[in-house]
Amino acid sequence: MRAHGAGHVGGGLAGAVQSGRVLPALQVIRTVRQRYSDAEVIDAELEQGARPRYIIKILTEDGRRVDVVVDAQTGSILYER
């Protein structure tokens, strides 16, 4: 599993986390793992913008790949796709 920033300028993910603009990826991943306990987290990506969000890619127990979209500022799961 890897975590990375997408479309970032300047400080990127580390800068956004350090400034308090977004939650750390590991904190968000923990939330997703609690909600989807039988799934495997395979990737995490930060999409920055006016409303930054994490895209957490998971592999479900039945083999489906699902993107869980999480508000990067609050940690709330917004939706899955």
The 8 nearest C-alpha neighbors of each residue, nearest first, counted from 0:
[[1, 41, 42, 40, 2, 43, 39, 56],
 [0, 2, 42, 43, 3, 41, 44, 40],
 [3, 1, 43, 44, 42, 24, 0, 4],
 [2, 4, 44, 45, 43, 1, 5, 12],
 [5, 3, 45, 12, 44, 7, 11, 46],
 [6, 4, 46, 7, 45, 44, 3, 47],
 [5, 7, 47, 46, 4, 8, 45, 11],
 [8, 6, 11, 5, 4, 47, 9, 12],
 [7, 9, 11, 10, 6, 47, 5, 12],
 [8, 10, 11, 7, 14, 12, 15, 13],
 [11, 9, 14, 13, 8, 12, 15, 7],
 [12, 10, 7, 14, 9, 13, 8, 15],
 [11, 13, 15, 4, 14, 16, 10, 3],
 [14, 12, 16, 15, 11, 17, 10, 18],
 [13, 15, 10, 17, 11, 12, 16, 18],
 [14, 16, 12, 18, 20, 13, 17, 21],
 [17, 15, 21, 19, 13, 18, 14, 23],
 [18, 16, 14, 19, 15, 13, 20, 21],
 [17, 19, 15, 16, 20, 14, 21, 13],
 [18, 20, 16, 17, 21, 15, 22, 72],
 [19, 21, 15, 18, 16, 72, 22, 17],
 [22, 20, 72, 71, 16, 19, 15, 23],
 [21, 23, 71, 72, 16, 24, 26, 19],
 [22, 24, 26, 25, 16, 21, 27, 71],
 [23, 25, 27, 26, 28, 22, 2, 43],
 [26, 24, 28, 27, 23, 29, 22, 2],
 [27, 25, 29, 24, 23, 28, 30, 22],
 [26, 28, 30, 24, 29, 25, 74, 31],
 [27, 29, 25, 31, 30, 26, 24, 32],
 [30, 28, 32, 26, 27, 31, 25, 33],
 [31, 29, 27, 33, 28, 32, 34, 26],
 [30, 32, 28, 34, 33, 29, 35, 27],
 [33, 31, 29, 35, 36, 34, 30, 28],
 [34, 32, 30, 36, 31, 35, 29, 28],
 [33, 35, 31, 32, 36, 30, 29, 37],
 [36, 34, 32, 38, 37, 33, 31, 59],
 [35, 37, 32, 33, 38, 34, 31, 39],
 [36, 38, 35, 60, 59, 39, 32, 58],
 [39, 37, 59, 58, 35, 36, 60, 57],
 [38, 40, 58, 57, 41, 59, 37, 60],
 [41, 39, 57, 56, 42, 58, 38, 0],
 [40, 42, 0, 57, 56, 39, 58, 43],
 [43, 41, 0, 56, 1, 55, 40, 2],
 [44, 42, 55, 2, 54, 56, 1, 3],
 [43, 45, 3, 54, 53, 4, 2, 46],
 [46, 44, 53, 4, 5, 52, 47, 54],
 [47, 45, 5, 52, 51, 53, 44, 4],
 [48, 46, 51, 45, 7, 6, 52, 50],
 [47, 49, 51, 50, 46, 52, 6, 7],
 [48, 50, 51, 47, 52, 46, 20, 72],
 [49, 51, 48, 52, 47, 70, 71, 72],
 [52, 50, 47, 48, 71, 46, 49, 70],
 [53, 51, 71, 70, 46, 69, 45, 50],
 [52, 54, 45, 69, 44, 71, 68, 46],
 [53, 55, 68, 44, 43, 67, 66, 56],
 [56, 54, 43, 67, 66, 42, 53, 68],
 [55, 57, 66, 42, 41, 65, 40, 43],
 [58, 56, 40, 65, 39, 41, 64, 38],
 [57, 59, 64, 39, 38, 63, 62, 65],
 [60, 58, 38, 62, 63, 61, 57, 64],
 [59, 61, 62, 38, 37, 58, 63, 39],
 [60, 62, 59, 63, 58, 38, 64, 37],
 [63, 61, 59, 60, 58, 64, 38, 65],
 [62, 64, 59, 58, 61, 65, 60, 57],
 [65, 63, 58, 57, 59, 62, 56, 66],
 [64, 66, 57, 56, 80, 63, 67, 58],
 [67, 65, 56, 80, 79, 55, 54, 68],
 [66, 68, 79, 55, 54, 78, 56, 65],
 [69, 67, 54, 78, 77, 79, 53, 76],
 [68, 70, 76, 53, 77, 52, 75, 74],
 [69, 71, 52, 74, 75, 72, 73, 76],
 [72, 70, 52, 21, 51, 74, 53, 22],
 [71, 73, 21, 70, 22, 74, 20, 51],
 [72, 74, 75, 70, 71, 22, 21, 69],
 [75, 73, 70, 71, 27, 69, 72, 76],
 [76, 74, 70, 73, 69, 77, 71, 72],
 [75, 77, 69, 78, 68, 70, 74, 67],
 [76, 78, 69, 68, 75, 70, 79, 67],
 [79, 77, 68, 76, 67, 80, 69, 66],
 [80, 78, 67, 66, 68, 65, 77, 76],
 [79, 66, 65, 67, 78, 68, 64, 56]]
